[in-house]
Amino acid sequence: ATSWDEGGVYYTNQELNGGGDDDGNGSNPIITKNRFREFIRNYRDTGSQIFPYREQLLERFRRSQYKLVVQLEHVNNYDERLLELLLKRPVEHIRLFETAAKEALTLTIPHQIQEDQQMVSIPNIQVLLSSEQSPTPMRQMSAHDVNRLVMVPGIITAATRTQANATMVVVMCPSCKHRIKLPTPDLYTAPNVPARCTNESCEGTGGTELVPLPDENTYIDTQRLKMQESPEAVPTGEMPRSMFLQVTGHLVDQVSPGTRVKVIGISSVFKSKAKGKDKKNPINTGVRESYLYVVGLEIMDAEKGRASTIFTPEEEQKFQELARMPDIYQRISESVSPAISGDYTHDIKKAIACLLFSGTRRILPDGMKLRGDINVLLLGDPSTAKSQFLKFVEKVAPIGVYTSGKGSSAAGLTANVIKDARGEFFLEGGAMVLADGGVVCIDEFDKMREEDRVAIHEAMEQQTISIAKAGITTVLNSRSSVLAAANPINGTFDELKSMNDNLTMPTTILSRFDLIFIVLDVKDRNKDLSIARHVIGVHIDASTSCGDDSISRSNEDSADIDLLTMKKYIQYCRHKCAPVLSANAAEMLRNHYVGIREDHRKRAKESQSASIPITVRQLQAVVRIAEALAKMELSFEATAKHVAEAIRLFKVSTLRAANTGALPTTMYNLSNEDIKDLNTIESQIRAALPIGGTISKSKLVDDLVNLKRFRHTMVDRTIKCMMEKGDVEHISQQKLIYRAK
């Protein structure tokens, strides 16, 4: 289990000395507090007559929200020295800021409130900071940042339960009943309790211990979080870095695992108590981990794929021009993995383009949510660039997480409840939680254990992950698309077998994929020459442009969109556009669905096999694809043109896969040479075996392979094809072949 902290944890506190700062300014805490108070009361924007912080303080007090959100840029505009004090010595000055906020509230409360209530109780005010500055990446933090105010982005991966920590401890003398209030230095350090009563008139003995009064203590809500680097920010081959966060008061229970945040906090360190016999040896006490005491928290919108990204007017104009291009759909699909070539890749690239843009997520009046994300499965032979597609999507998606099925567990993909070193349970999110608002790429999908694959059923359709373990019951968001790659049972796909015979995955998981592509390595001389020419050209271009900023010739020929522009365009379209179906498109889609269901029902009845079901999910899949096509053009309406292309993609992918093995596949995805051999072998079998006759299967195969020099695999395929058509049958435990017609 992950250990959050071992032994005692101490907060590196800062105290103001009388000497104060380097330049002598602000050394007096009272003067600094008064300057903070005047900022709250008197700050206003240039040309405005509104005092924002005075109004905010009063409004939140009326709603019993005892906090004040302050923007650091406003502090800088009012008094640069105050900002400098906050940045360099934040611990003491945030306390002064909160005291100043309480005093400002006392002065701001209208007189009539004080007249109505003789004693107005002014609560403590929590000051929260915000900023529009660019955050510091976690990897760039150093020892120089310790005890300073920093802003760091990341993604929350774990969270503990909320706890109550004492900020003021009350103890009582058992002799004279005198109470002593002892403030705690910080959340992790116990107060210094005096050895005896401090009351001078107390007659108790010096050995009498003071009695704590837990009911009279002052408490504050606290929570510990674990924040990790965003997956797309981690360099290839390196482990993602993480740090621990401590949140208090109004920041508690604001985020859950999978939430992308930008935090402002005070950088500090864990210190561990020495273990064993040398507890008093200071050498054994060292710095363990850095962490942030959070004083500001901004949640980034992940549902729209980094929608918080700010686009410049020049970028928006460029994106509008891109959307107006008549061939934008073709240009985007050609920009998907331009280094991969082949006739079979064209529709796959178009499907991946739809996956990246996604459909429209909807919330029905009854609260039910319909997913807009598109799931795609690539199933087929090795060496058909399936993994390359996954790697490309990981790079170009606004949020991308890549994982392998063999090395992924149910907890690693969804979420888990883990016990830390102190015996406390906390919730830790997995890959699908971290990819909230993006794409999860799962390679070797067929290698996953069945119990692990079942865990993502809910995440793929409902886009939530429900957890009920160790007393923690919660629901996490996993609003992400899934792009998976899998191999058939025997490594290569057999077109003469049904999908049930080629796959180990149940229909429950297959129905959750909107598009399923069967990717075959077809042996054809012309296609092989074309692919070889393209692959060699990619290598030549890569070698000639090594160390140069030039673009490879293959990319110039395809006139594709560069990676960065495409990534930003995807973000822009997902943020700005939410298409809906037009009336004509809806009518076309309705007729198409009824026809496909009827045709699939007949095929399933004839073949007694329905490996990939055609259900309402597939109807919704076509809707999502049509919306994604409209989103590429920044169109707010999915027209009949978009639906027609969505239906075509559905037919060449999922529908073709569903019909695999349901009809004779003599001519299905075979090269001209294979078809010629297939017909020749069938003629040889018919000549050797008259109608109503039987022959030993092993003798027939040996004669065709050894004497006629046919390939063993082609002989087996021909026999299977003839059996499928009802021409021949197996008898005597498949040792003999009987010709029926």
Secondary structure, 3 states (H helix, E strand, C coil): CCCCCCCCCCCCCCCCCCCCCCCCCCCCHHHHHHHHHHHHHHCCCCCCCCCHHHHHHHHHHHCCCCEEEEEHHHHHHHCHHHHHHHHHCHHHHHHHHHHHHHHHHHHHCCHHHHHHCCCCCCCCCEEEEECCCCCCCHHHCCHHHCCCEEEEEEEEEEEECCEEEEEEEEEECCCCCCEEEEECCECCECCCCCCCCCCCCCCCCCCCCCEECHHHCEEEEEEEEEEECCHHHCCCCCCCCEEEEEEEHHHCCCCCCCCEEEEEEEEEEEECCCCCCCCCCHHHCCEEEEEEEEEEEEECCCCCCCCCCCCCHHHHHHHHHHHHCCCHHHHHHHCCCCCCCCCCHHHHHHHHHHHHHCCCCEECCCCCEECCCCCEEEEECCCCCHHHHHHHHHHHCCCEEEEECCCCCHHHHCEEEEECCCCCEEEEECHHHHCCCCEEEEECHHHCCHHHHHCCHHHHHCCEEEEEECCEEEEEECCCEEEEEECCCCCCCCCCCCHHHHCCCCHHHHCCCCEEEEECCCCCHHHHHHHHHHHHHHHHHHHHCCCCCCCCHHHHHHCCCCHHHHHHHHHHHHHHCCCEECHHHHHHHHHHHHHHHHHHHHHHHHHCCCCCCCCHHHHHHHHHHHHHHHHHCCCCEECHHHHHHHHHHHHHHHHHHHHCCCCCCCCCCCCHHHHHHHHHHHHHHHHHCCCCCEEEHHHHHHHHHHHCCCCHHHHHHHHHHHHHCCCEEEECCCCEEEECC
